[in-house]
Amino acid sequence: MTLVNYTNAQRDVNQDEIIGFACNYAGSPSETVLKYFKKLIDKDYKWISNQLSSNNNAERYMSVLSLEKLTDLNKYELSEDEAKLINKVKKSEGLVYVCSWL
């Protein structure tokens, strides 16, 4: 998975496929980050796991980060299938756009 920095010159990027914690002039989290924050607060780990197969690159990336961190914290145990999907996502050539405050 490749990360690409999103700038104002690239407005044709699907806003649902951007990851960022302080985007644009407002310094707001992206919609994807907000969605995952809510799912993590609600402990909806099954939903996060299901997004490993999403067509949305940002969701797959955030699912990998979330599940690996939860596993490191002993709050989640990856299944064999999830581990395989994570490896597949990591090897994919999909682009993930990262925004930042400019």
PyRosetta script that sets phi, psi and omega in degrees:
from pyrosetta import init, pose_from_sequence

init()
pose = pose_from_sequence("MTLVNYTNAQRDVNQDEIIGFACNYAGSPSETVLKYFKKLIDKDYKWISNQLSSNNNAERYMSVLSLEKLTDLNKYELSEDEAKLINKVKKSEGLVYVCSWL")
pose.set_psi(1, 132.9)
pose.set_omega(1, -177.3)
pose.set_phi(2, -109.9)
pose.set_psi(2, 134.7)
pose.set_omega(2, 176.5)
pose.set_phi(3, -95.7)
pose.set_psi(3, 135.2)
pose.set_omega(3, 179.4)
pose.set_phi(4, -125.8)
pose.set_psi(4, 129.9)
pose.set_omega(4, 179.1)
pose.set_phi(5, -73.7)
pose.set_psi(5, 127.0)
pose.set_omega(5, -179.4)
pose.set_phi(6, -90.6)
pose.set_psi(6, 130.3)
pose.set_omega(6, 176.1)
pose.set_phi(7, -124.2)
pose.set_psi(7, 171.2)
pose.set_omega(7, -179.5)
pose.set_phi(8, -60.6)
pose.set_psi(8, -24.1)
pose.set_omega(8, 179.9)
pose.set_phi(9, -72.0)
pose.set_psi(9, -12.6)
pose.set_omega(9, -177.3)
pose.set_phi(10, -110.1)
pose.set_psi(10, 58.9)
pose.set_omega(10, -176.0)
pose.set_phi(11, -74.6)
pose.set_psi(11, -10.1)
pose.set_omega(11, -178.8)
pose.set_phi(12, -82.2)
pose.set_psi(12, 1.4)
pose.set_omega(12, 179.3)
pose.set_phi(13, -75.0)
pose.set_psi(13, 135.9)
pose.set_omega(13, 177.5)
pose.set_phi(14, -63.1)
pose.set_psi(14, 118.5)
pose.set_omega(14, -176.9)
pose.set_phi(15, -62.3)
pose.set_psi(15, -21.4)
pose.set_omega(15, 178.6)
pose.set_phi(16, -78.3)
pose.set_psi(16, -7.2)
pose.set_omega(16, -178.6)
pose.set_phi(17, -115.2)
pose.set_psi(17, 28.7)
pose.set_omega(17, 178.9)
pose.set_phi(18, -113.2)
pose.set_psi(18, 139.1)
pose.set_omega(18, 176.0)
pose.set_phi(19, -116.8)
pose.set_psi(19, 133.7)
pose.set_omega(19, 176.5)
pose.set_phi(20, -175.3)
pose.set_psi(20, 149.9)
pose.set_omega(20, -179.0)
pose.set_phi(21, -104.3)
pose.set_psi(21, -15.6)
pose.set_omega(21, 178.3)
pose.set_phi(22, -147.7)
pose.set_psi(22, 76.3)
pose.set_omega(22, -173.1)
pose.set_phi(23, -92.1)
pose.set_psi(23, 147.7)
pose.set_omega(23, 173.8)
pose.set_phi(24, 58.0)
pose.set_psi(24, -166.7)
pose.set_omega(24, -175.0)
pose.set_phi(25, -70.4)
pose.set_psi(25, -27.2)
pose.set_omega(25, -179.6)
pose.set_phi(26, -76.3)
pose.set_psi(26, -17.3)
pose.set_omega(26, -178.7)
pose.set_phi(27, 67.3)
pose.set_psi(27, 34.1)
pose.set_omega(27, -177.0)
pose.set_phi(28, -93.6)
pose.set_psi(28, 150.3)
pose.set_omega(28, 173.9)
pose.set_phi(29, -66.2)
pose.set_psi(29, 150.7)
pose.set_omega(29, 176.4)
pose.set_phi(30, -69.3)
pose.set_psi(30, 163.5)
pose.set_omega(30, 179.2)
pose.set_phi(31, -59.5)
pose.set_psi(31, -38.4)
pose.set_omega(31, 179.4)
pose.set_phi(32, -62.9)
pose.set_psi(32, -44.7)
pose.set_omega(32, 179.6)
pose.set_phi(33, -63.5)
pose.set_psi(33, -43.6)
pose.set_omega(33, 178.4)
pose.set_phi(34, -61.4)
pose.set_psi(34, -41.2)
pose.set_omega(34, 179.6)
pose.set_phi(35, -61.5)
pose.set_psi(35, -45.3)
pose.set_omega(35, -178.7)
pose.set_phi(36, -70.7)
pose.set_psi(36, -34.9)
pose.set_omega(36, 176.3)
pose.set_phi(37, -58.5)
pose.set_psi(37, -45.7)
pose.set_omega(37, 179.5)
pose.set_phi(38, -64.3)
pose.set_psi(38, -44.0)
pose.set_omega(38, -179.7)
pose.set_phi(39, -64.4)
pose.set_psi(39, -37.0)
pose.set_omega(39, 177.8)
pose.set_phi(40, -68.7)
pose.set_psi(40, -41.5)
pose.set_omega(40, 177.5)
pose.set_phi(41, -61.7)
pose.set_psi(41, -41.3)
pose.set_omega(41, -179.6)
pose.set_phi(42, -79.1)
pose.set_psi(42, -3.9)
pose.set_omega(42, -177.4)
pose.set_phi(43, 56.7)
pose.set_psi(43, 38.5)
pose.set_omega(43, 178.7)
pose.set_phi(44, -89.2)
pose.set_psi(44, 64.4)
pose.set_omega(44, -175.1)
pose.set_phi(45, -69.3)
pose.set_psi(45, -27.6)
pose.set_omega(45, 178.1)
pose.set_phi(46, -64.2)
pose.set_psi(46, -42.5)
pose.set_omega(46, 177.2)
pose.set_phi(47, -60.5)
pose.set_psi(47, -44.6)
pose.set_omega(47, 179.2)
pose.set_phi(48, -60.2)
pose.set_psi(48, -44.9)
pose.set_omega(48, 178.5)
pose.set_phi(49, -60.2)
pose.set_psi(49, -42.1)
pose.set_omega(49, -179.6)
pose.set_phi(50, -62.2)
pose.set_psi(50, -27.3)
pose.set_omega(50, -178.5)
pose.set_phi(51, -75.6)
pose.set_psi(51, -6.4)
pose.set_omega(51, 174.2)
pose.set_phi(52, -61.8)
pose.set_psi(52, -21.0)
pose.set_omega(52, 179.4)
pose.set_phi(53, -106.4)
pose.set_psi(53, 11.3)
pose.set_omega(53, -178.4)
pose.set_phi(54, -64.9)
pose.set_psi(54, 155.8)
pose.set_omega(54, 172.0)
pose.set_phi(55, -80.6)
pose.set_psi(55, -8.9)
pose.set_omega(55, -177.9)
pose.set_phi(56, -92.2)
pose.set_psi(56, 115.1)
pose.set_omega(56, -178.2)
pose.set_phi(57, -59.4)
pose.set_psi(57, -39.0)
pose.set_omega(57, -179.2)
pose.set_phi(58, -64.6)
pose.set_psi(58, -40.0)
pose.set_omega(58, 179.2)
pose.set_phi(59, -67.0)
pose.set_psi(59, -41.2)
pose.set_omega(59, 177.3)
pose.set_phi(60, -62.0)
pose.set_psi(60, -44.9)
pose.set_omega(60, 179.8)
pose.set_phi(61, -61.1)
pose.set_psi(61, -47.9)
pose.set_omega(61, -179.7)
pose.set_phi(62, -65.2)
pose.set_psi(62, -33.0)
pose.set_omega(62, 177.2)
pose.set_phi(63, -65.7)
pose.set_psi(63, -42.8)
pose.set_omega(63, 177.7)
pose.set_phi(64, -60.6)
pose.set_psi(64, -50.2)
pose.set_omega(64, 180.0)
pose.set_phi(65, -59.0)
pose.set_psi(65, -46.2)
pose.set_omega(65, -176.8)
pose.set_phi(66, -64.0)
pose.set_psi(66, -49.9)
pose.set_omega(66, -177.0)
pose.set_phi(67, -67.3)
pose.set_psi(67, -37.6)
pose.set_omega(67, 177.8)
pose.set_phi(68, -66.7)
pose.set_psi(68, -40.1)
pose.set_omega(68, 179.0)
pose.set_phi(69, -67.7)
pose.set_psi(69, -43.2)
pose.set_omega(69, 177.6)
pose.set_phi(70, -60.3)
pose.set_psi(70, -39.2)
pose.set_omega(70, 177.9)
pose.set_phi(71, -64.8)
pose.set_psi(71, -44.0)
pose.set_omega(71, 177.7)
pose.set_phi(72, -59.4)
pose.set_psi(72, -33.5)
pose.set_omega(72, -179.4)
pose.set_phi(73, -87.9)
pose.set_psi(73, 5.9)
pose.set_omega(73, -178.1)
pose.set_phi(74, 58.1)
pose.set_psi(74, 34.9)
pose.set_omega(74, 177.7)
pose.set_phi(75, -107.0)
pose.set_psi(75, -3.6)
pose.set_omega(75, -178.3)
pose.set_phi(76, -155.9)
pose.set_psi(76, 145.0)
pose.set_omega(76, 176.8)
pose.set_phi(77, -118.1)
pose.set_psi(77, 117.7)
pose.set_omega(77, -180.0)
pose.set_phi(78, -68.5)
pose.set_psi(78, 138.0)
pose.set_omega(78, 171.8)
pose.set_phi(79, -80.7)
pose.set_psi(79, 168.4)
pose.set_omega(79, 177.9)
pose.set_phi(80, -62.8)
pose.set_psi(80, -40.6)
pose.set_omega(80, 178.9)
pose.set_phi(81, -64.3)
pose.set_psi(81, -40.7)
pose.set_omega(81, 178.1)
pose.set_phi(82, -64.1)
pose.set_psi(82, -41.4)
pose.set_omega(82, 178.4)
pose.set_phi(83, -61.3)
pose.set_psi(83, -40.0)
pose.set_omega(83, 177.8)
pose.set_phi(84, -65.5)
pose.set_psi(84, -42.2)
pose.set_omega(84, 178.4)
pose.set_phi(85, -64.1)
pose.set_psi(85, -40.0)
pose.set_omega(85, 178.4)
pose.set_phi(86, -61.1)
pose.set_psi(86, -44.9)
pose.set_omega(86, 177.9)
pose.set_phi(87, -62.1)
pose.set_psi(87, -38.8)
pose.set_omega(87, 178.4)
pose.set_phi(88, -63.9)
pose.set_psi(88, -43.5)
pose.set_omega(88, 178.9)
pose.set_phi(89, -63.1)
pose.set_psi(89, -43.2)
pose.set_omega(89, -178.9)
pose.set_phi(90, -63.3)
pose.set_psi(90, -29.8)
pose.set_omega(90, -178.9)
pose.set_phi(91, -90.8)
pose.set_psi(91, -6.7)
pose.set_omega(91, -176.5)
pose.set_phi(92, -70.1)
pose.set_psi(92, 161.6)
pose.set_omega(92, 179.2)
pose.set_phi(93, -101.9)
pose.set_psi(93, 12.8)
pose.set_omega(93, 179.7)
pose.set_phi(94, -66.0)
pose.set_psi(94, 145.6)
pose.set_omega(94, 179.1)
pose.set_phi(95, -92.6)
pose.set_psi(95, 140.7)
pose.set_omega(95, 173.1)
pose.set_phi(96, -122.0)
pose.set_psi(96, 122.5)
pose.set_omega(96, -179.1)
pose.set_phi(97, -87.9)
pose.set_psi(97, 135.8)
pose.set_omega(97, -179.6)
pose.set_phi(98, -116.8)
pose.set_psi(98, 126.9)
pose.set_omega(98, 179.5)
pose.set_phi(99, -102.8)
pose.set_psi(99, 159.5)
pose.set_omega(99, 176.4)
pose.set_phi(100, -149.8)
pose.set_psi(100, 164.8)
pose.set_omega(100, 177.9)
pose.set_phi(101, -69.9)
pose.set_psi(101, 131.6)
pose.set_omega(101, -179.5)
pose.set_phi(102, -118.8)
pose.dump_pdb("model.pdb")
